[in-house]
Amino acid sequence: MKNKASVLIEEEKEVEKEQLDYGIACIVALAIPLVIAAIFAVILERAIEMVLLMACLFPLREHAGGFHFSNRRMCSVVSTLIFILQILAIKYWEVHRYIAIAAFIVASIPIAFFAPVGNKNRNLDLYEKEKYGDRAKTIWLVQTFAFFVLWILNLSRWYIIILVAVMTVGMLVSIGYIQEKIGYRNREENV
């Protein structure tokens, strides 16, 4: 018969194994879309732009939160499509300077006012909301400064990268915020 200590150790090992398996699955779910997008970016001669896009997108997305699929396969497929659309936008989207600034401001509203937003996979407590909110807003402010400097210098090839990242995160935060509010309303009605 096993004692309590050995049972607890076995349970801890099982939890660690589950966490490791989950982490590996998440890495694979993100790596596949990134590899496909990287190949696509190289073909379109936009590899540097893709690296800069990911440098803008990932920190903001990580801290701002927003919509996530609960199914990893669906997440991988949609992420791949989004990455490809982003690269296409960076290469081919010729947006007028004033429309770019208007789009940036509109896309920034949900980040500035609602971030961070939890989701079905990850609810945020008050401490996390404050911590991630401060970080999201700091990252967004740095990107906003960079966007406006590049915009003033009329370097559309570079400010479009920040615009695409902020538009993507703004959209995901908006969807996540709506989902969160609907979810809260549904929970209150069921109580």
N, C-alpha and C positions, 0 to 999 in steps of 0.2 A: 504494500500500500504506500502511495506517495504522500509525503508530508506537504503542508501548505506552501512552504518555500519553493519546493520543486514544481508545484503546480503553477505558482505565480511566475516562475522563471520561464516555464513552457509557454504560458499565456503571453508573456512579454515578447518571447521569440516569435510567436505566431503574429502578434501585432506588428513587430518590426518587419517580418517577411511580407505581410500585407502592404505595409507602407512602402517598402522597397519595390514590390511588384507594381503598385499604383504609380510610383515615381517613374519607373521604367516605361510603363504604358503611356504616361503623359509625355515623356521625352520622345518616344517613337511617334506618338500622335502629332507632335509639333515638328519633328525632324522630317517626316515625309513631305508635308506641304512646303517646308523650307527648301528642301533639296529640289523639288519640282520647280518651285519659284526661282531658285538660283539658276537652274538650267535655262529656264525661260528668259531670265534677265540677261544671262550671258548671250543667248541667241539674239536678243534685241539690243545688245550692246549697252545694257543699263545695269551692270553688276555693281558699280560704285554707288549708283543711285539706290539700288536695292539695299545695300549695306546701310546707307544713311537712313533710308526709310525704316528699316528694322531698329536702328538705333533711336529713332524718334518714337516709333510705334510701341515697342515692347515695354519700355519703362512707364509710359503714360497709360497703356492698357493695363499693365499689372497693378498699378495703384488706383486707377479710376474705376476699374471693375466694369460691370455692365453685363449684358446678355452673354450667356454661354449655353451651348448645347449640352444636354445631359449625356448624350450618346457620343463616345469618342470618335467613332467612324464618321458620323455626320459632321462632327467638328472638323475632322481632318479634310473631308471633301470640301466643305464650305470655306475653310481657311485657305485651302489651295486655290479655290476660285477667287477669293478676295485678294490674295497675294498677286495672282495673275492680273486681275483687274487693276490693282494698284500700279503694277509695273506698266501696264498699257496706258493708264492715265498719265503716269510720269513721262512716258515717251511721246504720246500723241495728243494729250489734252492741251489745247491752246486756249486758255481762258484769259479774258480781258483782265487787266490789272485791278480794276475797281470791282469787278465781279469776284475776283480771287479774294480780295480783302473782305467783301461782304460775306462770301461763303465761309471764310475763316472765322469771322465774328459769329455768324449763326451757328457754326459747328462747335464753337467754344462755349456757348451758353450752357449746354447740359454739363459740360466738364466743370465749368466755374461754379454752377449752382447746385448740381446734384451729386457730383463725384465725392466719395466713392459709392458705388451701387453694388450691393450683394446680388446673389442669384440663387437659383435652386440648389446648386452644388455647394455654395458657400455663403452662409449668412454672416453678416458682420455685426459684432457687438459694438457698443458705444466707443470703447477704447480703440478698436480697429477702425471704426469710421473716422475718428479724429486723426489717428496716425496716418492712415492711407489717404485721407482727404488732404491733409497738409502736404504730404509728399506729391500727390497728384497735382495739386495746385501749384506747387513749386516747379515741378517738371513742365507743366503747362505754361507757366509764366516765362520760363527760360525759352521754351519753344516759341512763345508769342514774341518775345524780344527778337529772337533769331529771324522769325518770319518777317517782322517789320523792317529789320535792318536789310535783309535780302530784298524785300519788296521795294524799299526806298532806293536801293542800288540797282533796281530793275533786273535782278538775277532770277528770272522766272524758272530757269532750269532747276534751281536749288530751292526756291521758296515753295514750289509746287509739291516737293517732297514733304515738307512740314504740313502743308495744306491737306494733302492726302491722308497723312497720319492722323491729324486732328479731326478731319471729317469722319474717318473710320471709327475712331474712339468716341467721338460725339454721338454718332449714330448708335453704337453699341450701348453707350451709357443711357441714351434716351429710351431705347427698347427695354433695357434692364430696369430702368426707373418705372416705366409704365407697368412692366411685369410685376415689379415689387409692389406697386400700389394696388394693382388688381389682386395680387396674392394676399395682401393685408386685408383688403376689403372682403375677399372671400372667406378668410379665416374669421373675421369679426362676425360675418353673417352666420357662420356655422357654430358660433359659440352660444 
